[in-house]
Amino acid sequence: MATVKFFGNEAVPLEMHKVRIVQKLNLPPVERRLEKITEAGNNTFLLKNDDVFLDMLTDSGVNAMSDRQQAAMLTADDSYAGSATYTRLEDKLREIFGMHYFLPTHQGRACEHILAKVFVSPGKVVPMNYHFTTTKAHIVLQGGTVEELVTDAGLEVTSANPFKGNMDIAKLRAVIDKVGAANVGFVRMESGTNLIGGQPVSLQNLADVSNVCKEHGIPLVLDASLLADNLYFNKTREDHCKALSIREITRRTADLCDIIYFSARKLGCARGGGICIRDRALYEKMRPLVPLYEGFLTYGGMSVREMEALTVGLDETMDEEMINQGPQFIAYMVEQLVERGVPVITPAGGLGCHVDAKRFVDHIPQSQYPAGALAAALYVASGIRGMERGTLSEQREPDGSEIYANMELVRLAMPRRVFTLSQVKYAVDRIAWLYANRKLIEGLTFVEEPEVLRFFYGLLKPVSDWQNRLVAKFREDFGDSL
């Protein structure tokens, strides 16, 4: 990776790409932002993109494609079966991961659906370093349970630990001893733990988990959706990886696993997903579900144009200069917020900057969804759409009681190669202003609460008129500014 030092005092991340296609943005005035978040039931998922200035909701399917990816889309072989496009994608995945079998799907949660259908039944347990919302939902729907075994360091919001996504090996052994290996559906590792701040997993920890799985004959499944960021952290933070290329780290990662699945909306900067499988017997267990739920085996619900883009995107993921921009921009944003006293998850991880709502609005009880309230307040203050990753993202117990999240986060995703540094600085400025006025923010309560994945389309309202007071304070401090 090229190292560039600046003559001046300010150290900023330097993009190793140039922008050739632009999209016009709109920043509505603060009064309109209040109207729109009210119409959306204080759920940032339900905002229309026309009313959003910086869309930091997610990195899923909104990453910038390269010129080579867009050009590749014109070469797609649009065949229902036996497409040459599929063969090119399959060959690229074999080259990178070294796994012979591949099943395409329309996106990452489709992979989770197939894995849960095949490996989970009532009473089965799935240990993992940390759950993701849709992963857990699929497992629970099949009658299984999730055991979260992240190390204690993973739940420390402020830390210098470089690999807070690691699994606790002693806890893994204890779970297997307790339930028996035959009752473990599979062990899942998320390569970049989404819900606790995009924190990475070390290659050494993955090797330790793999050894335990091999001892007990349990499949090891890697969710590689956030692998690009994790590879960067392996390369820069893990001593024995520093002399390895990204391609070499990737192969060593894959060699430890039985199954790798991914959302191409994240990995490869396209749209789709897939499951890579080492063993033919495991492949044959999953194969019938692809034509049943997704599409024929050589497209699996994916557009062939996206498959061509994905093939190039996967190749570009092996280039450190292509994958470093996201983590470097995130680190810059985290450092700038820390300088201003704003509570964020440290060290900076992948995917995005994660604001710690438990400390930001420590006066709001978890029963009033502090991360959801902060996400709504941030949109009012800035036009920035973030995502709640806290108690709202959990699901109630069968008796109706709340499951309070370990962390209350507002995730400000950093789609790859999308935002400019001035836009990141704007976000930092508005978040700092909101933190200075944080006592104005109060909680939310449900108006309409779906039973499953409520955070996607549930409707909420503020517990008081606090949002009107926030708008009044904005006008007092910013005058006519947007």
PEURDA-V656631 format. One record per backbone hydrogen bond with DSSP energy under -1.0 kcal/mol. NH is the residue of the N-H (numbers start at 1). CO is the residue of the C=O. E is the energy in kcal/mol with one decimal. If there is no record, write none. Layout:
BEGIN
<<NH/CO/E> <NH/CO/E>>
END
This chain:
BEGIN
<<33/29/-2.0> <34/30/-2.0> <35/31/-1.8> <36/32/-2.5> <37/33/-2.2> <38/34/-1.8> <39/35/-2.4> <40/36/-1.7> <41/38/-1.6> <42/37/-3.0> <43/40/-1.1> <46/43/-1.9> <47/44/-1.1> <51/48/-2.0> <52/49/-1.8> <53/383/-2.8> <56/54/-1.2> <56/385/-1.7> <61/265/-3.1> <64/416/-2.4> <70/66/-2.1> <71/67/-2.2> <72/68/-2.0> <73/69/-1.3> <74/71/-1.4> <75/72/-1.8> <79/77/-2.1> <87/83/-1.5> <88/84/-2.1> <89/85/-2.1> <90/86/-3.1> <91/87/-2.6> <92/88/-1.9> <93/89/-2.4> <94/90/-2.3> <95/91/-2.3> <96/92/-2.3> <97/93/-2.9> <98/94/-1.6> <101/277/-2.0> <103/275/-2.5> <105/273/-2.0> <111/107/-1.0> <112/108/-1.7> <113/109/-2.1> <114/110/-2.1> <115/111/-2.7> <116/112/-2.6> <117/113/-2.3> <118/114/-2.0> <119/115/-2.7> <120/116/-1.9> <123/143/-1.9> <124/121/-2.7> <125/183/-2.7> <126/145/-2.5> <128/147/-2.6> <129/188/-1.0> <136/132/-2.7> <137/133/-2.1> <138/134/-2.3> <139/135/-1.9> <140/136/-2.8> <141/137/-2.4> <142/138/-1.0> <143/140/-1.9> <144/139/-2.4> <145/124/-2.1> <147/126/-1.8> <149/128/-3.1> <151/166/-2.4> <154/151/-1.7> <155/152/-1.4> <156/153/-1.6> <165/200/-2.3> <166/163/-1.3> <168/149/-3.5> <172/168/-1.9> <173/169/-2.5> <174/170/-2.0> <175/171/-2.2> <176/172/-2.2> <177/173/-2.5> <178/174/-2.0> <179/175/-2.6> <180/176/-2.2> <183/180/-1.8> <184/181/-1.6> <185/125/-1.9> <187/219/-2.5> <188/127/-2.8> <189/221/-2.7> <191/223/-2.3> <192/190/-2.0> <193/199/-2.9> <197/194/-1.2> <198/193/-1.8> <199/193/-1.0> <206/202/-2.0> <207/203/-2.0> <208/204/-2.1> <209/205/-2.4> <210/206/-2.5> <211/207/-2.0> <212/208/-1.6> <213/209/-2.3> <214/210/-2.5> <215/211/-2.0> <216/212/-1.4> <218/213/-2.4> <221/187/-3.3> <222/259/-2.7> <223/189/-3.1> <224/261/-3.1> <227/224/-1.9> <230/226/-1.8> <231/227/-3.1> <232/228/-1.6> <233/229/-2.0> <234/230/-2.7> <235/231/-2.5> <236/232/-2.1> <237/233/-2.7> <238/234/-1.6> <241/238/-2.1> <242/239/-1.1> <244/241/-1.6> <249/245/-2.4> <250/246/-2.4> <251/247/-2.1> <252/248/-2.2> <253/249/-2.3> <254/250/-2.6> <255/251/-2.6> <256/253/-1.1> <257/254/-1.9> <258/220/-2.3> <259/220/-1.9> <260/276/-2.5> <261/222/-2.5> <262/274/-1.9> <264/272/-1.8> <266/263/-1.6> <267/263/-2.3> <269/266/-1.1> <270/264/-2.5> <273/105/-1.2> <274/262/-1.7> <275/103/-2.5> <276/260/-3.7> <277/101/-2.6> <278/258/-2.2> <283/279/-2.1> <284/280/-2.7> <285/281/-1.3> <286/282/-1.5> <287/283/-2.5> <289/286/-1.6> <290/287/-1.4> <293/289/-2.5> <294/290/-3.0> <295/290/-2.1> <299/296/-2.1> <300/296/-3.4> <302/299/-2.8> <307/303/-2.0> <308/304/-2.0> <309/305/-2.0> <310/306/-2.7> <311/307/-2.1> <312/308/-1.6> <313/309/-2.8> <314/310/-3.0> <315/311/-1.4> <316/312/-2.4> <317/313/-1.5> <318/315/-1.2> <319/316/-1.8> <322/319/-1.8> <323/319/-1.3> <324/320/-1.2> <328/324/-2.1> <329/325/-2.5> <330/326/-2.5> <331/327/-2.4> <332/328/-2.1> <333/329/-2.3> <334/330/-2.7> <335/331/-2.7> <336/332/-2.3> <337/333/-2.1> <338/334/-2.6> <339/335/-2.1> <341/338/-1.8> <342/337/-2.4> <345/354/-2.6> <346/157/-2.5> <350/198/-2.8> <352/350/-2.5> <353/412/-2.2> <355/410/-2.6> <356/343/-2.2> <357/355/-1.1> <357/408/-2.3> <360/356/-2.3> <361/357/-2.5> <364/361/-2.1> <368/365/-2.1> <369/366/-1.7> <373/369/-2.5> <374/370/-2.5> <375/371/-2.2> <376/372/-2.0> <377/373/-2.5> <378/374/-2.6> <379/375/-1.7> <380/376/-2.0> <381/377/-2.5> <382/378/-1.5> <383/379/-2.6> <385/54/-2.2> <387/411/-2.2> <389/409/-3.1> <394/391/-1.5> <397/401/-2.8> <400/397/-2.5> <409/389/-1.8> <410/355/-2.1> <411/387/-3.0> <412/353/-3.2> <413/56/-2.6> <414/351/-3.0> <418/415/-1.5> <424/420/-1.8> <425/421/-2.4> <426/422/-2.0> <427/423/-2.2> <428/424/-2.3> <429/425/-2.3> <430/426/-2.4> <431/427/-2.3> <432/428/-2.3> <433/429/-2.1> <434/430/-2.3> <435/431/-2.4> <436/432/-1.9> <437/433/-1.1> <438/435/-1.4> <440/437/-1.8> <441/438/-1.5> <444/368/-2.3> <445/461/-2.2> <447/459/-3.3> <448/459/-2.0> <456/453/-1.7> <458/454/-2.5> <459/448/-2.5> <460/41/-2.7> <461/445/-2.5> <463/443/-2.0> <469/465/-1.5> <470/466/-1.9> <471/467/-2.0> <472/468/-2.2> <473/469/-2.0> <474/470/-2.1> <475/471/-2.3> <476/472/-2.0> <477/473/-2.1> <478/474/-3.1> <479/475/-1.8> <481/478/-1.9>>
END
